[in-house]
Amino acid sequence: MGGSRSQVNKPHKTRFSSKSSRNIHKIPQKDKNRIAKPSRNVAQGARAARLQRSKMLREQKKAAILKEKRASSGSASPPRVILLFPLSAYVNVSSLAEDILRLLSTEVSGALSSTVASSEYKLRATVLQAPHGDLLSCIEMAKVADLIAFVASATEESTCDYIDSFGSHCLSVFRSLGLPSTVVFIRNLPTELKRRNDAKKVVTSNLTSEFPEDCKFYPADTKDDLHKFMWLFKEQRFTAPHWRNQRPYLLAQKVDMVPEDFSPEKCTILLTGYTRARSLSVNQLVHVSGAGDFQLSKIEIMKDPLPLNARKDHNAMDFDDIQDVEVIRSLSPDPLSQVPLLVENVPDPLAGEQTWPTEEEMAEADRNQKQKRMRKRTLPRGTSEYQAAWIIDDTDEEDSGTEDDGDEDEDGMVLDGGESGFPSQEGTNNPDFEEDQASLYLRDSDEETENDSVMMEGENMTREQIEDEIKKIKEAHAEDEEFPDEVDTPLDVPARKRFAKYRGLKSFRTSSWDPKESLPPEYARIFAFDNFARTQKHVIAKALEQEGSDDCAPVGSYARLYIKDVPLHVASKLCATSRTAPVILCGLLQHESKMSVLHFSIKKVDSYDAPIKAKEELIFHVGFRQFVARPIFSTDNINSDKHKMERFLHAGRFSIASIYAPISFPPLPLIVLKGAAGAGTPAVAAVGSLRSVDPDRIILKKIILTGYPQRVSKLKATVRYMFHNPEDVRWFKPVEVWTKCGRRGRVKEPVGTHGAMKCIFNGGLQQHDTVCMSLYKRAYPKWPEHRFSVLDA
């Protein structure tokens, strides 16, 4: 290496020519701080705004919680409803209810009312006892309970006895309705402290998984135990299902009936109780559970018989003196503002009559006539214009050139869905050429080995022999796979008449189906919405605006409601039912009395083993309302506007149940009851929730006609037992066929006189395969004969 050499900075290689020029572009620190100050202020201002907004939201939530707490525990709030539910038949809830009422009441002796007011604890409560084994009463009580206290007994030695089958079944139903606040009372604990704590731990460990995480366990044997719970109960913030707070409701504490003079078959029902959740307007419709929808004739707001802060000698409600309670204010409905009780639409019988055509329709008809004249057609030589007008075009009638059936007056079945893939074969000299060019792009097969004119082997078989052979084939295939939607073609009725309402679809997902086409007469009696979500939003906003108006009974007021035009036999049954089960009244939102098509997401409960067939009569509990319906079941296709009907409600998965029923706005829970044959008490068959209200939802019933290959030659096969006459083969010729092994094809022509047909497939067919044809028709629910069978049957 050479000697060291000092580096010389050349002017053209340096970034700056000198130190002074190097610092020219730099900004002084003072100016830098001055420039950066606005951006830092902006960041600090945004952070301060976020902090201020978070603080404001916290304060609003605290104020809302404080307001809710004051409203639920104040003197103007209605009594809290405590439901005592026994988890097993060994539990005695009557003694527990008496202990709670004695603790809250100052009366030492005498009969106790179920509603009491305690000045010591500064609360009012209504204690309900759920009868073990009565499912309907338990469901109705759970709908209005503010607190469900599940009562367990610690005397059972085995863990399975802490909750029996009925208690577990009711608990699953309560979950479907939406659980309010819950606690567990433990009774019959040992008196010794150590054994008491051990027994409580055992009960808690066995029942914790059955209840929500925030559910607390309390001993409830002594007065001190109940005293500790009551102090916690007074300060507890209750949670209720969302659907319960959307509508006003009333738990009737007294039910009376007054006959009407002008109508001997009708009467007026008087329900007395506290209004809850929302203000109840005298102009809105109400629903009485099990009885139906009615109008109000009057609301009387009376003086509270159980004031919290009043100085009285007794603090229990005496129902014999309810009629003597002072009436503070009386509300009468406004004839112009009262909601009419409109259930069904009255169809116009002349709505479908033909009217005189308009000028636009006449002009369009003239244009179509001119275009038809300009169309060139191949006519026989010497045919006049008048004679040509009577000649049918090749496109007017399908298969007119190939079919020679003097008895066939109807057109062939048209495949729905646009691109059918089965073009017309008429008007050509070589029909086999067009068949091989169909949209399935089937490859032309080699020359067939069999003679098409040979009669089939089953030609000489009798009807009994044919039925026996079909049955044997079905049984052989049923061993390996199921046959959903498969039906047998009848031997005595032509398939084109038996399945006249069915049509083929090129694609179940993409083929079009007009929702307004061929609607049943029941659709003239129902109502529909242009935009259901927008209507629901408008109705709920309108209900909130009416809060606090002069025609409303405020929340927590003690009121007597006069329900008019109630059938006499319904009122008498309602009064008899009120002795054993609670009578619930709820206010209805706008449009909720009108009939429409409702769709529910439904699932069969595991404990119900009997089959649930479509269009069977079931009892639907939707929120506070209950009615009778005859649903049809269908799948829920997300990527299609068509849904396949199911003949039965299958266990283990959700389905959609569609019914004719009064309109309801979701969210609402659903409990489906089905009466057993010969038994009076119905059982819970399914649970779910309300999905939507949409009469245009297309539900298609699918059937599959099956045939079996008799002779197979590469891509072609002769199929029998799908039809039993050649006219049916020609009728269903445009519909695509498929096999269970994945082949797709089309019908080429009938063979013989017993319904055999020649088919072409897109691949080789196996002899043991099954040829299928899918047909569809739209299905509708069945109109119920009576809507309220609980009391109106």
Number of C-alpha atoms within 10 A of each C-alpha: 3 4 5 6 6 6 6 6 9 8 10 8 8 9 9 13 13 10 8 8 11 11 11 9 7 9 10 10 9 8 10 11 12 10 11 10 11 11 10 12 11 11 11 12 12 12 12 12 12 12 12 12 12 12 12 12 12 12 12 12 12 12 12 12 13 13 13 14 15 13 15 20 20 17 17 17 20 25 24 21 21 22 23 26 27 26 24 21 19 16 21 17 22 13 10 20 18 16 17 18 23 16 20 24 20 17 15 9 7 6 10 16 16 18 23 28 25 20 16 12 16 15 25 25 19 19 21 23 20 22 18 20 13 14 19 17 18 22 19 18 24 26 20 23 23 23 22 22 23 23 25 30 21 20 17 13 9 8 13 10 17 23 23 14 14 17 20 14 16 22 19 16 22 18 14 16 25 18 22 20 20 21 19 24 22 22 21 17 19 16 10 8 10 10 12 15 14 13 19 19 12 12 19 17 11 13 15 15 9 12 16 13 8 10 14 14 21 19 21 23 17 12 13 12 13 20 16 13 15 17 13 11 15 15 12 13 14 15 12 16 16 12 16 21 12 18 19 22 27 25 21 20 18 19 20 15 19 15 18 15 9 8 11 10 13 19 23 21 25 19 24 24 23 23 25 25 17 22 24 29 27 28 23 21 24 25 22 21 22 24 24 21 24 20 21 23 17 18 26 21 23 21 16 21 19 22 18 23 12 10 9 10 8 13 23 23 17 16 13 8 9 17 12 10 12 13 15 12 12 15 19 15 18 12 9 8 10 16 19 15 16 13 19 16 15 10 13 8 8 7 8 7 6 7 7 6 8 8 9 9 11 11 11 11 12 12 12 12 11 11 10 10 12 9 7 7 11 8 11 8 6 7 9 10 9 8 10 14 10 8 10 10 15 15 12 9 14 22 20 19 13 13 13 10 11 6 7 11 7 10 13 20 19 18 20 18 16 13 12 20 19 20 14 19 20 19 15 11 9 10 14 12 12 15 22 16 15 16 12 17 13 18 14 17 16 10 9 13 10 10 7 13 8 9 14 18 8 13 13 11 10 10 11 9 12 16 15 12 13 16 12 12 12 14 11 11 14 11 8 8 8 10 12 11 15 15 13 16 19 13 14 9 11 16 22 19 10 12 15 11 11 19 18 24 22 19 13 18 13 14 17 15 16 8 15 10 8 8 12 10 9 16 18 14 15 21 19 16 13 8 9 14 14 10 15 18 11 12 16 15 11 13 17 12 10 14 17 15 12 11 20 19 27 23 22 23 21 25 25 25 24 21 24 20 18 22 18 20 14 20 24 16 15 25 16 12 15 16 11 11 19 21 24 23 25 23 24 24 22 20 21 21 24 19 22 26 23 24 25 24 21 23 22 22 20 11 12 14 10 9 12 20 16 20 20 15 20 20 24 22 22 21 20 23 21 23 21 24 26 23 27 25 30 27 18 17 11 8 8 12 18 23 22 20 26 22 17 16 23 16 16 10 11 19 24 25 25 30 27 24 26 22 23 24 23 16 16 21 22 24 23 23 20 19 15 11 8 6 8 8 14 16 17 21 23 24 24 23 21 21 19 20 25 18 21 12 17 22 25 22 19 23 19 20 19 24 23 21 22 15 18 19 18 19 21 26 25 23 24 23 24 24 26 21 20 18 23 19 24 24 19 21 23 25 23 23 22 18 19 11 12 11 19 20 21 24 24 21 18 24 21 16 14 19 21 28 27 20 23 27 24 20 16 15 24 17 13 12 16 18 26 20 19 20 22 20 19 21 18 25 20 18 16 19 11 12 21 21 18 17 16 16 9
